[in-house]
Structures are given as C-alpha cells and as structure tokens.
C-alpha cells in the first residue's frame, strides 16, 4: 500500500536541540561540582534525577529546569549558594528563548515531499516551547497537523493515525530516536526511517539491533527513499 | 441552530485547582518574607514575576514552580537559603501529584449531557499534568476529544471547531473564567455559559460587564439551561 502521510519528529530531526541541553549540563557540572562531596558524579546525579522525575514532570525544558535545581540541592547536600540556582534559572530561560536552528536540508526536503504527501509534526515535550519553535521555524506551513504528546508509544501513534484517518501501512515516521520514532511505528505496522543526530539523550538510547528498518545518513536522502517505496 | 457540541473547561470547572495554587502562594509568603526587605510585598512580587514569565513559561504548575524560585531569589536579593528553594520544589511536586478533587455535581452533569451531545475538554496548562488529571479523574470516558492549548483566544477556539467540523452556533463552552471560557466564544459567534468558582486567579480577571451571557450558580443547572435553548 502506498505511503500517503509522513510524520516528522521535531527536536534533532528538523532543528538542533540536544546540543543546547548538553551545554546546560556542562554548566551544571561546573557550577555544582565545587559544592558536591569529593568523588560525587554530578552529571550522573543529574541524569538520575531527570529519570526519577520523568513520570511527574514529563519532557521538555521546564521539566529539565526543575530537575536541575533539585539535583543541585541534593548533590550539594543543600550547600549550593542561591547564586548558582539563579544561574541555572538563567540557563533554562536561555534554552526556552533560543532561536530555532534548522538542520541542513530540512526546508528543501519538506518543500519536496509536501507536494505529494500530507505532513504531520509529532513531538514530545513542553507545549508552549514546542509551539514557539514550530511557529518561529519558518516550517509550520508545510504541516497539516501538529501533535505535541506526552509519550511516543504505540498507543499514542495509533490514536494519532486514527484521528488522521490513515492506516498504519500508509504512514511513515522520520526521526532521530530509534526508541521514539522507529520502534513504536514498527510495532503498529507502520513504516519508519531513522535519521541519526550526532548526540542522543541517555534516556532515548535503546537496543533495536534485532529490528529491520532503514537508516539515512542525512534527511536530504529522504525524498529519494520515499520515491523508491 | 441547535447546539450539538459542548466544550468544558477543566480547572475550577470540573475539579478544584485554584485553591491548591493559593495554598502554595501562602506558603511562599511565609517562607520568603523573612528574607525579603522590610515593606516588600512578596505576594505582589510573585504575581509580577508570573505575569512577566507567561509569554516564555506558559501556564501550569511547572511554569508556576520556576516563577516561584525566581521570585524567591529576586525578592530576597539572593539571600534566601537553599532550604527554602527545596521546600518550594516540594510544594510544586505536591501540586503535580495531588489527587484530582472533582467538583460537586460534575459526574452527574457529564453523564446527562453526554447522552445527547458530543463533549470536548478544552484546557490551558501543562500537557503532562492536565493529561494526568484527566486520566485519573474518572471523567475521561465522557469526552470525544481533549485539547490542551497554550492560550484560549478566538483563533484557538476557531481552529478547534474547524477540526471538529462544528459551526460556532452549534457549540457552547462551559467554564469558570469569563476571560478564557466566555469572551473569546462570543467573539466567534459561539455560545458560552459562565459557572463561577469561588476563587479567580488575578491573571484571569477581566471586565465583561458590557457582554450578554448567562451565568449559572452551579454546574448542576447546566442540563436544564441546555434543554431550554
């Protein structure tokens, strides 16, 4: 059956994202390490806090910000000065207000495939921040629909497809996360293409070596892949 | 034209919300006042911080949490101890994890009107927190659709109605905020019914005395109102 509808992931697929988080993590380590006990792995402590908070805080920059502050307090045994908390808040605001940096080839690919296919944007994260990035990216007009979701699991994708009135075999997802943009689609019988980004968040890592899917080195190769289906 | 579709607001319409925020504001004043300069209006300072951050942080508990911490730092000139920051983080987590307290009459009203009308839930706020409240409320099965939006303005409502395929004159919104649940609906030619909650957030106050709409003292009066249209 022909693919009629393409889902694109947003962060690290259409624009840079993870490098901004990594920058703040590095600042966190610089700022908090002097106040943590000797031998404390401050970066690992932050990751553990993020993972523990995921269920309650969800994804996105504001959740990350609250975890940063909580981890600064716990890892320092409450000894971190309030000036550090202020600097962490400043880093979060900078992330939220940073201009969108669209990845190479993306505008051309969206222009090419939107002539022949219906495009939807499917992203996790913070509703206001993702909306702001979409509306300021200059790419919004290519998308029939934008879905900001809590979790990219098979149920979520199935419900989006039902809402769009498209069968799984008519749908292809394109994204940088095997865990979020590939595995759940194969589970429901849809297509998926992996376009890696140089950095992957620890919580998005997964083992999918047993699965059969295509990986493209650049999103610019996607129109040709699509034409060959 | 007959009303076919009813939109319900969630916070302070279906369940208690504002009282939880008020409780945290009172704790904030207790915790931060001892560290603020004499004569500083700590509650007003918090409101001003929230308003200034609205554009970047959006609505919801996580946004409120980041504003609480920022305001604690600014109002105390950076002198607030980290233990206070930890207590504020704890209050935020409590708000996020608090069980939903459904308002009196709500389950009966939804059961009554869902027999004859299509119901949609339309709420601002934090995606993961609103989703959690909806799924744990025991009310989710009444709703055809759930929309968590950044802003309840005429454009947002118009786009939801278009997606539902319903004309403005066939749609009625029910909610506790004149600013968010009544005025924008009258602007686009839809119906709206105001059901006040005893508390209103300062940023939701508006003057709509020149507008003509019905106000019900209890949501339990809504089925009769609807039958009389």
Interface residues (C-beta under 8 A of the other chain):
Chain A: X56 X57 X58 X59 X62 X63 X65 X66 X69 X70 X73 X76 X78 X79 X80 X81 X82 X83 X85 X86 X89 X92 X93 X96 X97 X126 X127 X128 X129 X131 X148 X149 X150
Chain B: X56 X57 X58 X59 X62 X63 X65 X66 X69 X70 X73 X76 X78 X79 X80 X81 X82 X83 X85 X86 X89 X92 X93 X96 X97 X126 X127 X128 X129 X131 X148 X149 X150
